[in-house]
Amino acid sequence: MAVAFIPLLLVVILFLIVPVVGLIVLQVYLSKMEKDWPGLILPILSLVWAIFTSIFLFLLAVRGSVIITMIIYIILSFTPAIVFFLIYKNVHKKQSPNKELDKMTIQDLS
């Protein structure tokens, strides 16, 4: 019986975990870039997506029992935007002191 769940587990890993890890790696890579805007691409896209889908869900909601579902959906849909933005802030913040130190070193050499 447990052998039958192994293909299902592989499908879950391939279609859920791998894309999430890939997006996180992409966000770290974009955040390490020297310019500010590449690191903000994924947070802004996920924020726009969350706002758009939340408004669409709100327009479809008619009954009161849907409100709890909407609140849960809004929390879950804004989570990637928050995670991407926190990754951007943490990674980009670590890059800034090095950039300032490099500027000071160049000024000292000239």
N, C-alpha and C positions, 0 to 999 in steps of 0.2 A: 504494500500500500504506500509506503514512504517513497518508493522508487518512482511512482507516478507523479509525485510533486516536484521532482528534480527538474524536468523540463519547464514547469510553470515557474519555478524559482529562477531559472536562467532567463526566461522571458521578462520577469519582473526586473531583474538586474539589468538586462540590456535596454529595456524601454523606459525605465524610471531612473535608476541610479546613474547610469552612464551619461545621459544628457545633463543631469543636474551637476555632476562632477565636471563635465566638459564646460558648462556655462560658468561655473565658479573659477575654473582654470582660465577661461577666456577673460573673465572680469579682472582677475589678478594681473594677467598679462597687459590688458588695456590700461589698468590703473598704474602700472609701472612705467608707462610711456612718459616722456618728458612733458608733453603738452597736457593740459588739463582735460580737454573735451573728449578724447577717446575713452577715458575711464568713466565718463558720465553717460555713454551711449546706452548700455544695458539698464542702468537704473531708470533713465528717462523712458526708454521703451517699455519696460515692465510697469512703470507708473502710469503711463498713458493707457496701456492695455487694461490695467486694473480699474482705472477710472471709467474707461469706455464700457467694460463689461459690467461694472457695478451700476452704472446709469441704465444700461440696457435691462439688467435684472430688476432694477427699481421700477422701470416703466412697465415691466411685465407683472410685477407683484400686485395682486388685487386683494388677496385675503390676508388676515392677520397672522395666520400660521406660517406664512412665508417670511415674515419679518425675522424670525430666529434664523432661518436658513440664509437670509440676506446678510445678517450680521456675521455669521460664520463665514460666508463666502467672501465678504469684504475683508475680514481679518486674514483669511488665507490668500486672497488675491494680492493684497498689499505686502505680504511677507517677502516675496522675491525682491521687490523694489527696495525694501528696507535692508535686506541682506546685501544686495549689490551695492547700495550706497555706503553701508558700513565697511564693506571690503574696500571700496574706493577710498574712503576717508583714512582707514588704517594704513593701507599700502602707500597711498600718495603722501601721507604725513611723514612716513619714514623716508621718502625720497627728498622731501623739501630741505631738511638740514644738510644733507649731502650737497645739494645744489648751492645752498648759501655758502658752504665751506669751500666749494670749488670756485665760486665767484671771488671770495676773499683771497684765496690762494693766487688766482690770476691777477688780482689787483696788487698783491704783494710782489709778484714777479715783475710787474711792469714799472 
